[in-house]
Amino acid sequence: MTDQYQKRSAPSAERNQGPIGVQLGTLLPEHAHVLEIASGTGQHGAGFTQLRPDIIWQYSDIDPEAMGSQAAYATENPEQLMSPIPVDVMVEDWWQDIADISVIYCANMIHIAPWAAAKGLAQGAGALLSTGGQFILYGPFLLGPDSAQSNLDFDQNLKRRNPAWGVREIQGVENLFKQHGLVLDKTIPMPRDNFLLVFRTL
Ligand SMILES: C[S@@+](CC[C@H](N)C(=O)[O-])C[C@H]1O[C@@H](n2cnc3c(N)ncnc32)[C@H](O)[C@@H]1O
């Protein structure tokens, strides 16, 4: 892990942390053990654990530099923030060594990764979450003909950077997670044409 203990901050995470926190504050069950996939700078976990002192938050990421930042946040609240674990959702059986998780949270990842990442995420979430478990996905999504122009533009921009990336259709994401026992329970519109999708295990 390079840049260990160097806290980082992303303007987008600073902007969306407040609105997401308002939702998570009430959505998360009491004493939830949350696994965050693709924690990035670690700001979200740091902010949400302040809002909810009853929860435990496990950071994870594929990127060693991001994990360094997460580790730095974790040292400030070691009771609630667990040091990051390496997770690449495109690796087969990535969830094998993880246990006792009641909620999985993932923000802004599945559009900046191949569709195989969404598939791996759905497979792992289905395997890790027992009955009553919750999976929360935040980011931009397409809504067929009702898609926001900003998200259509963003989709084109992403595809120019990498043809395997792209803003995903909510319907496709819903279908994918259903195949792994997770049903879409709430679709919450968020600022700047983002959504918070809340899935529950059957
Ligand atoms: C745009 S950042 C989002 C960070 C944070 N969740 C947020 O909303 O601020 C995308 C994150 O996805 C991670 N990521 C990309 N591919 C991944 C994969 N296959 N498995 C796990 N994490 C991945 C990156 O390392 C990065 O931290």
The ligand as an SDF file (V2000), in Angstrom:
LIG
                    3D

 27 29  0  0  0  0  0  0  0  0999 V2000
  -15.1330    6.8850   -8.8330 C   0  0  0  0  0  0  0  0  0  0  0  0
  -14.3580    6.0130   -7.5390 S   0  0  0  0  0  0  0  0  0  0  0  0
  -15.6620    6.0210   -6.3180 C   0  0  0  0  0  0  0  0  0  0  0  0
  -15.1110    6.0680   -4.9150 C   0  0  0  0  0  0  0  0  0  0  0  0
  -16.1530    6.2250   -3.8140 C   0  0  0  0  0  0  0  0  0  0  0  0
  -17.0120    5.0710   -3.7380 N   0  0  0  0  0  0  0  0  0  0  0  0
  -16.9650    7.4870   -4.0240 C   0  0  0  0  0  0  0  0  0  0  0  0
  -18.1400    7.4070   -4.3740 O   0  0  0  0  0  0  0  0  0  0  0  0
  -16.4050    8.5680   -3.8160 O   0  0  0  0  0  0  0  0  0  0  0  0
  -14.3600    4.3500   -8.1430 C   0  0  0  0  0  0  0  0  0  0  0  0
  -13.7110    3.3560   -7.1830 C   0  0  0  0  0  0  0  0  0  0  0  0
  -13.9250    2.0360   -7.6980 O   0  0  0  0  0  0  0  0  0  0  0  0
  -12.7750    1.2620   -7.4350 C   0  0  0  0  0  0  0  0  0  0  0  0
  -12.8200    0.0950   -8.3260 N   0  0  0  0  0  0  0  0  0  0  0  0
  -12.6610    0.0830   -9.6610 C   0  0  0  0  0  0  0  0  0  0  0  0
  -12.7550   -1.1640  -10.1390 N   0  0  0  0  0  0  0  0  0  0  0  0
  -12.9830   -1.9720   -9.0730 C   0  0  0  0  0  0  0  0  0  0  0  0
  -13.1670   -3.3680   -8.9210 C   0  0  0  0  0  0  0  0  0  0  0  0
  -13.1110   -4.1990   -9.9750 N   0  0  0  0  0  0  0  0  0  0  0  0
  -13.3900   -3.8750   -7.6850 N   0  0  0  0  0  0  0  0  0  0  0  0
  -13.4390   -3.0450   -6.6160 C   0  0  0  0  0  0  0  0  0  0  0  0
  -13.2620   -1.7070   -6.6880 N   0  0  0  0  0  0  0  0  0  0  0  0
  -13.0360   -1.1750   -7.9100 C   0  0  0  0  0  0  0  0  0  0  0  0
  -11.6430    2.2480   -7.6710 C   0  0  0  0  0  0  0  0  0  0  0  0
  -10.4270    1.8380   -7.1060 O   0  0  0  0  0  0  0  0  0  0  0  0
  -12.2130    3.5130   -7.0270 C   0  0  0  0  0  0  0  0  0  0  0  0
  -11.8850    3.5790   -5.6560 O   0  0  0  0  0  0  0  0  0  0  0  0
  1  2  1  0
  2  3  1  0
  2 10  1  0
  3  4  1  0
  4  5  1  0
  5  6  1  0
  5  7  1  0
  7  8  2  0
  7  9  1  0
 10 11  1  0
 11 12  1  0
 11 26  1  0
 12 13  1  0
 13 14  1  0
 13 24  1  0
 14 15  1  0
 14 23  1  0
 15 16  2  0
 16 17  1  0
 17 18  1  0
 17 23  2  0
 18 19  1  0
 18 20  2  0
 20 21  1  0
 21 22  2  0
 22 23  1  0
 24 25  1  0
 24 26  1  0
 26 27  1  0
M  CHG  2   2   1   9  -1
M  END
$$$$
